[in-house]
Amino acid sequence: DTGVSQDPRHKITKRGQNVTFRCDPISEHNRLYWYRQTLGQGPEFLTYFQNEAQLEKSRLLSDRFSAERPKGSFSTLEIQRTEQGDSAMYLCASSIIRTGGSYEQYFGPGTRLTVT
Amino acid sequence: DAKTTQPPSMDCAEGRAANLPCNHSTISGNEYVYWYRQIHSQGPQYIIHGLKNNETNEMASLIITEDRKSSTLILPHATLRDTAVYYCIVGYGQNFVFGPGTRLSVLP
């Protein structure tokens, strides 16, 4: 069973550097979501794609953040000019819309970013 | 803001049933109720979801009140490995809004 995978699992970077994370969804899932989670909080929505189209972006997604999903398969999340406040767990999830409208999301293990 | 309210923490004795409540009084007619849990430093794990009827799977049971304004997740025989933060979410077709969840501690 191939679930959602994320790479890398951990990333330590210096302030001001750019970082890129990758997410591979479950193969038949057409929706892909990015969330951010800081210590002690629930995940917060960043953005989601349906196939290759980016349909919604949170106000949390500043102009230093960009996400892509070329060809509607894997997705990348890039953070430019990282700041210490970007330190968090970045979670990816995928889903498929079922008859009736349910869309349970399956999450990957996350990428933990530490900005020093 | 999350559309759900959950107690911040609960304890349960190992082997007993864990009953986790969730209030969602503003739920819309087409919104589903989803339950997830998150064990420390891992991604959230899907447990179960439902619309109107009670649901059961190999992990848990979901009881939704007739007016759909609240629900209860039941872990029938809690084990130490069920210690986690449990999130109740309502939604239809869009991103999930997570609240702080309920921290369940299963005690030996």
Interface residues (C-beta under 8 A of the other chain):
Chain A: V4 Y33 Y35 Q41 G42 P43 E44 F45 Y48 E56 S58 M89 L91 A93 I97 G100 G101 S102 Y103 E104 Q105 Y106 F107 G108 P109 G110 R112
Chain B: A2 N30 Y32 Y34 Y36 S41 Q42 G43 P44 Q45 Y46 H49 L51 V85 Y87 G91 Y92 G93 Q94 N95 F96 V97 F98 G99 P100 G101
